[in-house]
Amino acid sequence: MVKIHEKGIRVMYPSDSAKVEFDKISNDFFNHFKTKVNNHSILIEYLRDQENLKVEIVTKKKIFETFVSLNPNLKDLDDLLSFDLS
């Protein structure tokens, strides 16, 4: 969120799914915010910000390493059974 002028706020979102989730709570959030700052003439502008979208490729090996961090016994099981995580 960025203040663009005295009566404007720009809300930047990375994806359409993030906007949908934000839309679910935005009315309550902005109504409370406008009441808190005692300014009901605030204008909200939405802008999709694709530059800051982080895309991460999750491989089977990375998923397995995440599970190993939660349960170290999986590493012993991998050593014993030699899973193919390629």
Long-range contacts (C-beta under 8 A, 24 or more apart in sequence): 4-45, 7-39, 7-41, 7-42, 7-43, 8-42, 8-43, 8-44, 8-45, 9-42, 9-43, 9-44, 9-45, 10-45, 10-46, 10-47, 11-44, 11-45, 11-46, 11-47, 12-47, 12-48, 12-49, 12-52, 13-46, 13-47, 13-48, 13-49, 14-48, 14-49, 14-50, 14-52, 14-53, 14-54, 15-48, 15-53, 16-48, 19-46, 19-48, 59-85, 60-85, 60-86, 61-85, 61-86
